[in-house]
């Protein structure tokens, strides 16, 4: 218990440190920090525009109404906001770059466990908060257009599932980034491929066949990035969590958190195996006359 308390205090100190550095960037270079935040919003709206316009043109698609599609887009933005705020800084999410470039040594020599350093070094609460705030606004706006009972249970389920969707994304990125332990030069940018895989997560999958939906919610879990969890939340908000449909709704609500736990555990095991390889072989990016 004392060890957990000490680690918790260390986590808080590290989060405060990275938050302070992020704030200092905003205060010292406000113009470019705001420009950076604006480009995040432009990219966000551009990625959602196609789905939203199709939904508005046809009154919804993929088994969802226009308002439900908007809610799904808001949920997706919430998950992306968590990802941007906690993991985007310092290449934390693009961990294959850290491994492939031989920069993992910079993390290993820190006086904290590697998991703690990777968990904290991407924290950017000032420069990367625009996506999360936008997600809260879009989700709230969509809920006002839906006959959904927004209860504390609904909000708790939404927060838990949004966090789970973010963890699923991070787990997939870290899982394929483990290839960089064995092929550093070839797999240096492979994390971007994992991120690109989830660019299609905002497409409603309701019109697809059962096997395809199962594929996209398990082996290739892009459906867990937005579509499946948002549908489960809507079922809860519509009151399907009571009576004969209660069991199915509960299972739908815990599906994303359960998959996130499974993927995080699997990723941890494979990453640890890659670290053992790294400890034995080191990085080929180092030579007798310096780095790279």
C-alpha positions in Angstrom: 0.0 0.0 0.0 2.8 2.4 0.9 4.4 1.7 -2.5 1.2 2.6 -4.3 0.9 5.8 -2.3 4.5 6.8 -3.2 3.9 6.0 -6.8 0.6 8.0 -6.8 2.4 11.0 -5.3 5.2 10.7 -7.9 2.6 10.6 -10.7 0.9 13.8 -9.4 4.3 15.5 -9.3 5.1 14.5 -12.8 1.7 15.6 -14.1 2.2 19.0 -12.4 5.7 19.3 -14.0 4.5 18.6 -17.5 1.4 20.8 -17.0 3.7 23.6 -15.9 6.0 23.2 -19.0 2.9 23.2 -21.3 1.6 26.3 -19.6 5.0 28.0 -20.0 4.9 27.3 -23.7 1.5 29.0 -23.9 2.7 32.0 -22.0 6.0 32.5 -23.8 4.8 31.7 -27.3 1.0 32.4 -27.2 0.7 33.1 -30.9 2.1 29.8 -32.1 0.5 27.8 -29.3 -2.9 29.2 -30.3 -2.1 28.4 -34.0 -1.3 24.9 -32.9 -4.6 24.5 -31.1 -6.4 26.0 -34.1 -4.9 23.5 -36.5 -6.1 20.7 -34.2 -9.7 22.0 -34.5 -9.4 22.4 -38.2 -8.2 18.8 -38.6 -11.0 17.6 -36.3 -13.8 19.3 -38.1 -12.4 18.2 -41.5 -12.4 14.6 -40.3 -16.0 14.8 -39.2 -17.4 16.8 -42.0 -17.9 13.9 -44.5 -19.8 11.7 -42.0 -21.9 14.6 -40.7 -22.9 15.9 -44.2 -23.8 12.4 -45.4 -26.0 12.0 -42.3 -27.6 15.4 -42.8 -28.3 14.7 -46.5 -29.9 11.3 -45.9 -31.3 11.9 -42.5 -28.9 9.5 -40.9 -27.3 6.2 -42.2 -25.8 3.0 -40.9 -28.8 2.3 -38.7 -28.5 5.7 -36.9 -30.5 8.9 -37.1 -28.8 12.2 -37.8 -28.8 13.1 -34.1 -27.4 9.7 -33.2 -24.6 10.1 -35.7 -23.8 13.5 -34.2 -23.6 11.9 -30.8 -21.3 9.2 -32.1 -19.0 11.9 -33.6 -19.1 13.7 -30.2 -18.1 10.5 -28.4 -15.3 9.9 -30.9 -14.0 13.4 -30.3 -14.2 12.9 -26.5 -12.0 9.8 -26.9 -9.6 11.7 -29.2 -9.5 14.5 -26.7 -8.3 12.2 -24.0 -5.7 10.8 -26.4 -4.5 14.3 -27.4 -4.3 15.7 -23.9 -2.6 12.7 -22.2 -0.5 11.0 -24.8 0.2 13.2 -27.8 3.1 15.2 -26.4 6.7 14.1 -26.6 6.0 11.3 -29.0 4.3 9.2 -26.2 1.7 7.9 -28.6 4.2 7.5 -31.4 6.3 5.2 -29.3 7.8 3.4 -32.3 9.8 6.6 -32.9 11.2 6.5 -29.4 12.2 2.8 -29.8 13.4 3.0 -33.4 15.5 6.1 -32.9 17.3 4.6 -29.9 15.7 7.2 -27.6 14.3 4.6 -25.2 17.6 5.0 -23.3 16.5 8.5 -22.4 13.5 7.1 -20.7 15.2 4.1 -19.0 17.7 6.3 -17.2 15.0 8.4 -15.5 14.6 7.8 -11.8 11.0 6.5 -12.2 9.7 3.3 -13.8 9.4 3.4 -17.6 5.6 2.9 -17.5 5.3 6.0 -15.2 7.4 8.1 -17.5 5.5 7.1 -20.6 2.2 7.7 -18.8 3.1 11.3 -17.8 5.4 12.7 -20.5 2.7 13.3 -23.0 0.4 15.3 -20.7 -0.5 18.6 -22.4 -3.5 20.1 -20.6 -3.1 23.6 -22.1 -2.0 23.2 -25.7 -4.0 20.0 -26.3 -7.3 20.7 -24.6 -9.2 22.0 -27.6 -10.2 18.6 -28.9 -11.6 17.4 -25.5 -13.5 20.7 -25.0 -14.9 20.4 -28.5 -15.9 16.8 -27.8 -17.8 17.8 -24.7 -19.6 20.5 -26.6 -20.6 18.3 -29.5 -21.8 15.5 -27.3 -23.8 17.9 -25.1 -25.4 19.4 -28.2 -26.3 16.0 -29.6 -27.8 14.9 -26.3 -30.1 17.9 -26.3 -31.5 16.7 -29.6 -32.1 13.1 -28.4 -34.7 11.7 -26.0 -32.0 10.5 -23.7 -32.1 10.5 -19.9 -28.7 12.0 -18.9 -28.3 10.5 -15.4 -25.2 10.2 -13.3 -25.0 6.5 -14.4 -25.1 7.6 -18.0 -22.3 10.2 -17.5 -20.2 7.6 -15.6 -20.7 5.0 -18.4 -19.8 7.6 -21.0 -16.6 8.7 -19.3 -15.6 5.0 -18.7 -16.2 4.0 -22.3 -14.5 7.1 -23.7 -11.4 6.2 -21.6 -11.7 2.6 -22.8 -11.8 3.7 -26.4 -8.7 5.8 -25.9 -6.9 2.9 -24.3 -7.9 0.5 -27.1 -6.3 3.0 -29.6 -3.1 3.3 -27.4 -2.9 -0.5 -27.0 -3.1 -1.1 -30.7 -0.4 1.6 -31.4 1.9 0.2 -28.7 1.3 -3.4 -29.8 2.4 -2.8 -33.4 5.1 -0.5 -32.2 6.8 -3.4 -30.5 8.1 -4.4 -34.0 10.5 -1.5 -33.6 12.4 -3.5 -31.0 13.4 -6.0 -33.6 13.5 -3.8 -36.8 14.2 -0.2 -35.6 14.8 1.4 -38.9 12.0 -0.3 -40.8 9.4 0.1 -38.0 10.3 3.6 -36.7 7.1 5.1 -38.1 4.8 2.1 -37.7 2.8 3.7 -34.9 1.3 6.1 -37.4 -0.1 3.1 -39.3 -1.9 2.1 -36.1 -3.3 5.6 -35.7 -4.4 5.7 -39.3 -6.3 2.5 -38.8 -8.7 4.4 -36.5 -9.4 7.2 -38.9 -12.5 5.2 -40.0 -13.9 4.7 -36.5 -16.5 7.4 -37.0 -18.3 5.4 -39.7 -21.6 3.8 -38.5 -21.3 0.0 -38.9 -24.9 -0.8 -38.5 -25.5 -1.5 -42.2 -22.7 -4.1 -42.4 -23.1 -7.9 -41.9 -22.7 -9.5 -38.5 -19.3 -11.1 -39.3 -17.9 -7.8 -40.5 -19.1 -6.0 -37.4 -17.6 -8.7 -35.2 -14.3 -8.3 -37.1 -14.3 -4.6 -36.6 -15.1 -4.9 -32.9 -12.6 -7.6 -32.0 -9.6 -8.4 -34.3 -9.5 -4.9 -35.9 -11.2 -3.0 -33.1 -12.0 0.3 -34.9 -15.7 -0.2 -34.1 -14.8 0.1 -30.4 -13.4 3.5 -31.1 -16.8 5.2 -31.4 -19.7 3.2 -33.0 -20.3 0.3 -30.6 -19.8 2.2 -27.3 -21.9 5.2 -28.5 -24.7 2.8 -29.5 -24.5 1.1 -26.1 -24.7 4.5 -24.4 -27.8 5.4 -26.5 -29.5 2.2 -25.5 -28.8 3.0 -21.8 -30.2 6.6 -22.3 -33.3 5.3 -24.1 -34.1 3.1 -21.1 -33.1 -0.2 -22.6 -31.0 -0.9 -19.5 -34.2 -2.0 -17.6 -36.4 -5.1 -18.0 -35.7 -7.8 -20.6 -33.0 -5.8 -22.4 -31.0 -5.0 -19.2 -28.5 -7.9 -19.6 -27.7 -7.1 -23.3 -27.3 -3.4 -22.5 -25.0 -4.0 -19.6 -22.9 -6.4 -21.7 -22.7 -3.7 -24.5 -21.6 -1.1 -21.9 -18.8 -3.2 -20.5 -17.6 -4.6 -23.9 -15.2 -1.7 -24.6 -13.7 -1.6 -21.1 -13.2 -5.4 -21.1 -11.5 -5.3 -24.6 -9.3 -2.4 -23.4 -8.2 -4.4 -20.3 -7.5 -7.4 -22.6 -5.5 -5.4 -25.1 -3.6 -3.5 -22.5 -2.6 -6.7 -20.7 -1.5 -8.3 -24.0 0.4 -5.2 -25.0 2.2 -5.0 -21.6 3.3 -8.6 -22.0 4.6 -8.1 -25.6 6.2 -4.8 -24.7 8.0 -6.3 -21.8 9.3 -9.1 -24.1 10.5 -6.4 -26.5 12.3 -4.6 -23.6 14.1 -7.8 -22.7 15.3 -8.0 -26.3 16.3 -4.3 -26.1 18.3 -4.9 -22.9 20.2 -7.6 -24.5 20.9 -6.1 -28.0 20.5 -2.4 -27.4 19.8 0.0 -30.3 21.7 -0.3 -33.6 21.2 3.5 -34.0 24.2 4.0 -31.6 27.7 3.7 -33.0 31.2 4.3 -31.8 31.1 8.0 -32.8 27.7 8.9 -31.4 24.0 8.5 -32.0 22.7 7.5 -35.5 
